Amino acid sequence: MYPAAVEVLKQLGLLSEKQFEPLMKHYRPKLRNARQEVIGELVADFFSITKS
């Protein structure tokens, strides 16, 4: 849920760079296996919600 929520706030321009920084860990969280090795990341991938 967090990656999608942060992406929406970012696309709507509701976050300044200062506000976005603490949310970075939720924006693209690293996925880890049982050995705590990074095996990927979770990315919110959808079309822009703002008007062109």
C-alpha positions as CSV (number, residue, x, y, z in Angstrom):
1,M,0.0,0.0,0.0
2,Y,2.7,2.5,0.9
3,P,4.4,2.6,-2.6
4,A,1.0,3.4,-4.2
5,A,0.1,6.0,-1.6
6,V,3.4,7.8,-1.9
7,E,3.3,7.6,-5.7
8,V,-0.2,9.3,-5.7
9,L,1.0,12.0,-3.4
10,K,4.1,12.6,-5.6
11,Q,2.1,12.7,-8.8
12,L,-0.4,15.2,-7.4
13,G,2.4,17.4,-6.3
14,L,1.4,17.3,-2.6
15,L,4.9,16.5,-1.4
16,S,7.9,18.8,-1.3
17,E,11.4,17.3,-1.5
18,K,11.7,17.7,2.2
19,Q,8.5,15.8,2.9
20,F,9.3,13.1,0.3
21,E,12.7,12.2,1.9
22,P,11.4,10.4,5.0
23,L,9.0,8.5,2.8
24,M,11.7,7.1,0.4
25,K,11.9,3.9,2.4
26,H,8.2,3.3,1.6
27,Y,8.4,4.5,-2.0
28,R,10.4,1.6,-3.3
29,P,10.9,-0.9,-0.5
30,K,13.5,-3.6,-0.9
31,L,12.3,-7.2,-1.0
32,R,14.4,-9.7,1.0
33,N,14.5,-13.4,1.1
34,A,14.8,-15.6,4.2
35,R,18.6,-14.9,4.3
36,Q,17.9,-11.1,4.2
37,E,19.4,-10.8,0.8
38,V,17.8,-8.1,-1.4
39,I,16.0,-9.9,-4.2
40,G,14.1,-7.0,-5.7
41,E,12.0,-4.0,-4.9
42,L,8.3,-3.1,-4.8
43,V,7.3,-0.5,-7.4
44,A,4.0,1.3,-7.9
45,D,3.4,1.1,-11.6
46,F,0.4,2.9,-13.0
47,F,-0.4,5.7,-15.4
48,S,-0.1,9.3,-14.4
49,I,-3.1,10.5,-12.5
50,T,-2.5,14.2,-13.3
51,K,-3.8,16.0,-16.3
52,S,-1.4,16.5,-19.2
